[in-house]
Amino acid sequence: MRPHEPYSGNNSDAESVSSVRRGDRRAFSGPISSSTTKPRKNAKFDLSSSSSSLKAADEDDTYVEITLDIRDDSVAVHSVHTAGAGQDPNSLEDPELSLLAKKTLEKKSSSFRASVLRSTSSRIKQVSQELKRFTSLNRRTSTRRFDRTKSAATHALKGMKFITAKTGGSSAGWGPVEKRFDELTASTNGLLPSSLFGQCIGMNKESKDFAGELFRALARRRNITGDSINKAQLKEFWDQISDDSFDSRLQTFFDMVDTDADGRITEEEVEEIISMSASANQLSTIQKQAKEYAALIMEELDPGNAGYIMIQNLETLLLQAPNQSVRVSDSRVLSQLLSQKLKPTNETNPIIRTYDKFLYFVEDNWQRIWVLLLWLGICAGLFTYKFIQYRHRAVFNVMGYCVSIAKGGAETLKFNMALILLPVCRNTITWLRNKTKLGVIVPFDDNLNFHKVIAVGISVGVGLHAIAHLACDFPRLLHATEEEYEPLKRFFGEEQPDNYWWFVKGVEGVTGIIMVVLMAIAFTLATPWFRRNKLKVPKPLKKLTGFNAFWYSHHLFVAVYTLLVVHGIYLYLTKEWYKKTTWMYLAVPVLLYGCERLIRAFRSGIKPVKILKVAVYPGNVLALHMSKPHGFKYKSGQYMFVNCRDVSPFEWHPFSITSAPEDNYLSVHIRTLGDWTRKLKDVFSEVCQPPQAGKSGLLRAEFLQGGAPNPKFPKILIDGPYGAPAQDYKKYDVVLLVGLGIGATPMVSIVKDIIDNIEEKESEANAVENGQGHSSRGGSKHGKGFRTKKAYFYWVTREQGSFEWFKGIMNEVAEMDERGVIELHNYCTSVYEEGDARSALITMLQSLHHAKNGVDVVSGTRVKSHFAKPNWRQVYKKITLHHPDTKVGVFYCGTPVLTKELSQLASDFTRKTSTKFEFHKENF
C-alpha cells in the first residue's frame, strides 16, 4: 500500500489504493485493507487544512474513507466515513459527505475505459486508473448473484434497524431499557407482558402491533410460550434486535413474517406483515390493498409458484434494491465538498460574533428596518410636535406635563388609526407590487405584520392618552384653585368640575370609553390564542374563539372610526374647526379602504363563476373547480377571496389559486380548519356522490354539458386576484418550492406555470426557426420576464390521503416535464425514516411496485415518495453544488414551524457559498 501523502491546496486530497487480484471477475465494494487477497477498493482523502503532523491516535480522524461499488460498466460511491469508522459498529456515515460524493463519483458510460473521474484532482485520477485496469481484465458474463459486500446490502442493512438512534443501540441503549423495565414491572413481580414490550424498548403507541409481532418472533426463536418475560430474557431479546450484523437482522425480520415458524413464508403471512407495517406507518391505503401487494411480492420472490418463499429469497429482494442516485457530470464538486463542510463557522471572539450577527441581520432585513425606522420617526416627530405645542399653552400651568403627554399620544393615535388601514388595502398593494418598482425597497409581503405592528402603536397611543388624562390631567383640574382655573373657563365652562362623573358623562368621555372597549375586544380576539382556538374555554364561551369571532369583531372598526371622528370634534381644549385634525388624518385612508370594499362588491357581482367540479378528499380538503370570469388575469402564486352565501353572506376568505394562468378554469383547494370552511364543505358535500371508478376523492360532483341533469351547486362569489410572495418566482433562474400540508397549493400552480412557460418559449423558438415569426399563440403573453430554468418542489405532508389532493396534477406535471426542469419530491412524515424496520417492507414494496407499474404505492402517483422529514441542509447543499454562482428563490408556504430553519439555512449558504438564496414565506 502506498503511504499517505498530505496534499495542500484547493483540492486537499491524499489517497492510497491497495492492489487487487486481477483475475477476480466479481463486483466489489467496501473498505480496502492492505491484504492483496481481498477484492475491495477504497481511498482516503486528507481533510486537514495543513500538512502538519498529527498524533498517531488522531491520525484516522483527519481522513475520510470512501467505499466504491465496482461493476462491469460503472463505478459508484456508496458511503463516506471517517477513517477507522468501520471498527466502531455504532459509527455513523457522514450524511453531508455521502450525499455529494455519491452524486459526484457515480457515472456510467458505455465504455468503462473512458475516464470516470476526469476532472477530479490528480490523486483521484490514480484511483480511476486502478479501477479501470481492474475491471477491463478478463471480463466475462457472470451468473446472477448478490454479494454481501455490495452497497445494496449496506442499504438493506440500514433499512433493517429495529432500534432507532433515538432509542440507542446495543449496550449503550440497554440502560434506559432496563430502567423502563423496572418501572413497568414494579407491580408484576418482574415480568414484562408482551403488551408493554414496545413501550419498554422505546417504540411509540402507533407501533404497538409491530412490537407485539416482534415480541412473538423473538419468543418463538427461544421456545418461550408465555405472554411475558423476565429481565434476563429481555436482555436476550435486546441483544438480538440491537445486533448490527446483516444475518441477525435478516433472520429477525424473517421470523416476524414467518408466524408459524416453519422456515417458509406464505402469501397470507406476507399480507399480514404488510398490513401491520402499513398500520404502524399510518398508511391506510396500503393496509386496504395488503392482499394485492402480497401477491406482488410473491410474484417477484416465488416465480416457480411454490407457494412460499425462503429466507434467501427475502435476502435477494433486499440486495437488489434499485440505485436511485442522481449523477453530476462535473466531478470537480468533490474537491469543493472535501475542502469545506458548508457549515456556519463559530467565531470565538464575542465582539466580532455580535458584530457579524448584526451585519447579517441588517442584510436580511434592511427593507423592514427602514420602513420601521421611518414609521417610528414619524410617530416620534408627531409626539414631540404636540408635546412642545401644549408646553407653551395656558393649560400647561394647571395640568403640567400630563396634558402634553396626553396630547402627544393622541396625535400618534390619529396617525396610526389612519395608517393601519393601508396594509389591508389589498388591491392597492397588488397594483403597487405589479405595476411599480417599489417592491425593491418596500416589503409588501409583510403587510399584515406591519398591520400588527401599527396595532401595537395604537395600543401605546391609547395608553398614553387615557392614562395621562384620567390619572393626572383631570385630578389636577378638579383640585385647581379659582385663580388657576380662571384661564380654563372657556374650555370647561364657568363652573369648575367637581368630580369624575362630569368628564365621563360628556360626549368626549362616552365616546372614548366605548372606543377603548371595542378596540380591546377586537385586539384580544385577534390574538393567535383566540383566533386559532388555542385556548380551552367552557363550551358556552366557545363561540368567542375562532376565526369567525375574530372576523366579526374586527368589523367593529366601523363603529370605532365613527366614534373617533365624533370624539375629535368635541375636544375640550380645541375649539377652532381647522385645529380639529382627526378627520383630516382619516379622510384619505378611509376613502381608499371604502373604495376597496366597493370594488370587491362590484367585481364579484358582475363576474359570476360557475362551479364545474367539486371533490372532497381525505384530510378534510374540498377542491372547487370553477369557470374563469372574462378578463380575470392572475399570476401563479397569487390568491383570491371566496364567498358562499349559503354559509355566510358577509364573510370572505382568502385561498391560494391552484390552477395555472393558462388553464381555462379556476381552482382552489380548501382545508377545513375552522367554522366557515367546515360549513362550506358540508354544503357542497350534500350535492356530491361517491366517485365512479377511476375518479379520485371521497365524494365528487361534476357539471355535465348537454341535457344531463346537473347538481344544484351553492353559489360562489370570488374577488381577486391579490399579490403574494410566490408570484415573484419568475425572476429567479432556480427556485426551491416548499409546501407544508395544504401549503402546497400555490406551489402546484407554479410548477404547472413553469411548464407552460417553457413550452411557450419552445413553441416560439420553433416558429421563428421555421420562418413563421411569432407563434400562433400570439407571442409571449404570460412569459414576460420569465427566467426560471430549474425548479425543486418539496411537498411535506403527514397523511397518506393528502396525496389525493393533487394526484392528477402531479401525474400531469410528471408527464409534461420531459426535460426534467422540475424535480418533484413528496415526503410522507407518518412513515418511519429509512433505517427503521417498521418501514423496511414498505420500502421493498415501493421499489417493486414502482419498477413494475411506474406508480408509487404511497402517493399513488408517478412521483416516488420519500419517508420521514427531509434533511433541509442536504437539500440546500444539493442545490448549491448543482447551481454555483446562481440566485435561488426559496418560497415556503405553510405553518410557521419550518420558517426559521429554512430562512437560517438560506442565510448560511448565501454567506458561505457562491450560490445566493433569497427566502420568501407565506404562513397561515
Phi, psi and omega in degrees: 000137179289146178289157178287132181238099179303139182232127181256153181135191181296319176261085184278077184237141168222144188221161170217139183233129177274155177284158182226165175287119184286339183275352182281127186256013179273161175269135185226158167205170179125169181298141182269141173250175181284346180293138180275356182266351181261115186281069178224155183230145169205167176222142177248136184241129180287123179258000182288148183279347179220171182262020180294149182287149180239163177293149183299325182294334183255004190297319183293335183291345182267005181236157170245146182251117182258124179264124183253144174251116187254125175235183184299323187235015183203160170226136183223145175262127186244344177200153177225116179240161166290146182301138181090357181292335182296336179283342182255109183296339182264001181292147183252144175292141177290110186294328182289315179294320183296313182305311187280327178294321178298314184286343181272314190264346179282115183205115178270153173209154181295327177241118183287351179291341178295157180291116184282324184239054193301316189261010177279178182296163184300330179292319179295328179299325180296322177298317180301316182296319178298317182292322179297317180297322183295315186276344183276347184269134172052047178290131177220156177283116183261157176288158183290123179206161182232117183271139183298338182274357183294158180295331179298325177294319176298317177299315180296320180300319178296327182276009182235027179278124178271340179244120183277170180297327180293327180281323183096135185253166174054216184291334182296331182263357184291327181304305178300324179295317179298320179297316179294324178300315180298322180289319184284338183253015181300328182252011183236022176060038174077017178247130182260116178290154182298332181294339180255004183298313180300316179297323183292320182271001172104009178277155182273179185294326181296340182260022184298315180294319179297317179296323178295320178292323176297318178300313182294324178295316179293324180291319179299320181299332183251012178058034176270119185261343182285175182257013179212160182225160176265183185293322180296318178293322177299322179296322176296315178302315183296318180299324181285314185285343177261005178291130183277351186287147181295316182300318182296314181293320179297317180295319180297316180294319179298318179297325178296321181283323182279078188291334180265004173056038178259006179080007179227146179249122179265170181297324179295323179290323176297317179299320181294317181288329175296314180299319181291318178295320178296321178295317179296331181259008177057044179252084187295324181296316179295323180298322180290330183255025183301323181295316179297318182287328175297320178296324178297315180294319178295323178298324181283318188263348179232064182295337179275004180056042177286342179092000179203165175232153181256175183296328179291331176292320178295322178298321179300316179299320180292320188279351178249033176301130183294146179274120184247017185291150178261131185265148178246129184289329185260102185279005175296342181294343178298316180294326175296318179300313184287334184277339177209139183276355180060035174248145180296134180279150180260113178286129182282328181284117184296328180291313179296320180298317179294319180296318179297318179298321179296316179297318179296320180298315179296319181298321182280335190234022186298327178296313180295322184296312185291327177293316179294320178296320177297315179298313179296322179297317178296315179299315180296320179296316179295319179297314181297317179302313182287325179299312181292323180301314181280345175294335183252017178255159185299327183297339180296330181294337179260312187267345176066209183292346180298316181291327177295319178294316181299315182287327175296315177297321179296322181294317176293327180296316179297317180297315183288328176294331175282318185290330187294343178281332186296317180296343180256010171275081192292324178297318180296315180295318178298319179296315179297322180292319186275326190255350182233172178263011183297338180299342179292326184245345181251125180279079182298334180294341182262024185299318181287326176295319177295323176303318179290322178297318179296323177300322176296319177299322177296318178300318178296317179297316178298317180298312179299315184293310185289314183294317180298321178292307188288322186267348187225304184299303186295316176302321179295321180292321180295328184258011180289149176284168180299321179295319180291326183282337186310312181292348185260002182298326182289347177262317188248000179100170183291325181267130181289130177303144183242357177203169182296329183304329180299321181282324184289321186284346179284168181301319181298316182293314182297312180296321180297315182294316180297318179300315181299318181295313181296318179294323178296320178296312182296317181294318183295313183287349177272349180291152182303328182297319179274315186295326182256015177058039181275349180265137175270108183240158177303152184304319179299335181264005184297329181289348178275001177240168179099174185294323181299316179298318178298315185295312182290321180294328180292336179278004169291351181299334178299313178292322182296315181292325176296313179295325180295320178295316178297316179300322181287338179279320183266058179279146179289315193259001179231124183248333180286135185295324183286349176267353177270093194266002184302312181295333179291320177297319191274339191305304185292310180300318180295318178297317179296315180294321178298320177296322178300316180291324177294321178299318178300311181297318182291314184293318181290334181282325184267352179237070181289158178239152178247130179288125180261323183204142177229137176217137175252121186251164173302152182085016178058052178243129178252124178254127178243122173252126184223163179293150179268122179298150179298129179084003180279100181248135182213169177247148176300137182101343180279172181227169176218162178267144181236137177230137175231112185291338177290342177262307177201127181287347187253332189278134174238132183234138183275140177216140178293143178276125183262347176278158178272155181304330182276353177291151180269021178214167173248143177218146173224149175242120189243121176266137183279099181244351183213186184298312185295313181294327178294317178293323178298316178297322181295316183291329178279330179296332181295334181259003182262161178229161174304140186291153175284170180301134180089355179258144181271167176100166176272320176228154185202148174208141182225150175274123184254136178285155178096202185271006181294142178295133182247149178294153179269096183284147171299149182283135180241136172244144179233156176217129180155198000277164178236150184290150178213161183304321187291345183292345182270013185297334187295340184276002180250142176290324180230138179232143172247113183254123182236120176241129179253112182064232180290352176293356177285349188303309179292332181290326179297317177297322182293316182295324176292320181293324178300315180294319178301316180296317181294317178296322179295316179296319179295321179297317178294318180297319179294322180295317178295319181296327181272005177076024182259006182071223179289156180290167181294345180279359174085029178089180183281097184279322182237002183263010180298128180078010182282124183237347190295127179244344181208137179226137175245117182249118178246116178248118183247120180218154185270326188261137178298324180298341181297331182293343176293334186302315185238030183301311180297320181293318179299315179295322180296316179294318180298325180284320184284330187278073182288333183270001179068034180289328184246125172262118180260128180230112176260132179239125176253108188280351177284342180274137180294145186297160176301129185115359180244131183297337181293340178248005184298313182291327177296321179296314178300313181298319180299315181295316180297312185293320181290322179293326184274317188247349181073017181234137180280135183287338181274308184271339183074013180242179176284350181272121182285132185274150172256161182252153180064202185265150177292151169271098189294331176296320178292326178297312179297321182294319178300314180294321181300314184281336177276337185227067177292154177055039182231147174266122184248129176267123178255121182238122181239135175227126180159193178292160184293358188300328182261352188302311184296315183295313181294321180293318181294319178296321177300318178293316182299312183287329177297321183276339186261339186229177179277351177273130184252123180255134175242119188263134176228139182231156174217101183264155176223000000 
